[in-house]
Amino acid sequence: MNGKQRAYLKSLANTLNPLLQVGKNGISDSFIKQLDKSLEDHELVKINVLNNSPDEAKDIIDEILEATGSEFVQQLGNKLTIYRESKENKKIEL
């Protein structure tokens, strides 16, 4: 992903509300499954890392990206935005 594509995704993410939250259980298998489905449905997903989460937002980025095969778009405070092109439900044209 190049800089222009990332900037475009950031502009789209501005209006999004977080779809998922990482809470006191951290990154679980069910969270990854839910995130995988959300990425397939929406392509661009914002995740909120709650204060009671055992991990910081910056610490879980790599784990999420590796588990889902997605790309990092941005982190603003406790909010992460990731992108993965949908196989069947393509909405965003880069």
ABEGO torsion letter per residue (X at the ends): XBAAAAAAAAAAAAABBBABBBBAAEBBAAAAAAAAAAAAAAGBBBBBBBAABABBAAAAAAAAAAAAGBBBABBBEABBBBBBBBAABBABBX
